[in-house]
Structure formats: structure tokens, C-alpha cells
């Protein structure tokens, strides 16, 4: 899940695995696999960075607690 900001300033959490693509027109538009579109304040580069960070977090193993 990634935190984004709608164009009106409202923060929300989005399931990054549902993102089909992200584009700048000039606002950043996130299109989901359901074809729903969300306009966000973050730049395309920032959305991509958050998606990458989310993916890395999924693949990170917690330290051994033994």
C-alpha cells in the first residue's frame, strides 16, 4: 500500500498492486486495473518511487529473531 494525496489535498492509501499505469497530463493520473482514474498531487517520479519502495518492502526479510 502507498500513501498518495488527491488533488484536493485529501490523503489516501492505494493498493500499489492495482496500478495499471501512471501518466502526467500535466496532473499525475493513476489508472487502476479496474480502469478507475485518480488524480494525485505527487509527480509521476514520486509515485514510481513509492511503488518501488513498496515492492522492496515486500521482498525484505525481517531480521532473524533467534
C-alpha positions in Angstrom: 0.0 0.0 0.0 1.2 3.5 -0.8 0.1 6.9 0.6 -0.9 9.5 -2.0 -2.7 12.9 -2.0 -5.7 13.6 -4.1 -5.7 16.9 -6.0 -8.0 18.4 -3.3 -5.4 17.7 -0.6 -7.0 14.6 0.9 -4.5 11.8 1.7 -5.5 8.2 0.9 -3.9 4.8 0.8 -3.8 2.9 -2.5 -3.1 -0.7 -3.2 0.0 -0.4 -5.4 -0.6 -3.8 -6.9 -3.8 -2.4 -8.5 -2.0 0.3 -10.5 -2.0 -0.3 -14.3 -0.1 2.8 -15.2 0.8 6.4 -14.2 0.9 9.4 -16.5 1.4 13.2 -16.4 -1.1 15.3 -18.4 0.0 17.7 -16.7 -1.6 16.5 -13.5 -0.5 13.0 -12.4 -3.2 10.5 -13.2 -3.0 7.0 -11.7 -5.1 4.4 -13.6 -6.1 1.3 -11.8 -6.7 -2.2 -13.2 -10.4 -1.5 -12.7 -10.0 1.4 -15.2 -10.8 3.9 -12.3 -8.6 7.0 -12.5 -7.3 9.0 -9.6 -5.6 12.5 -10.0 -2.9 13.0 -7.4 -0.6 15.8 -6.3 2.6 13.7 -6.4 4.7 13.7 -9.5 5.0 10.6 -11.7 8.5 10.1 -10.4 7.4 10.2 -6.8 4.6 7.7 -7.4 7.0 5.4 -9.1 9.5 5.8 -6.2 6.7 4.8 -3.7 5.7 1.8 -5.8 9.3 0.7 -5.9 9.8 1.2 -2.2 6.6 -0.8 -1.6 7.9 -3.7 -3.7 11.2 -3.7 -1.9 9.4 -3.8 1.4 7.5 -6.9 0.3 10.8 -8.7 -0.5 12.7 -7.7 2.6 13.0 -10.4 5.1 12.8 -9.4 8.8 16.0 -9.8 10.8 16.4 -13.3 12.4 14.9 -13.1 15.9 16.7 -16.1 17.3 
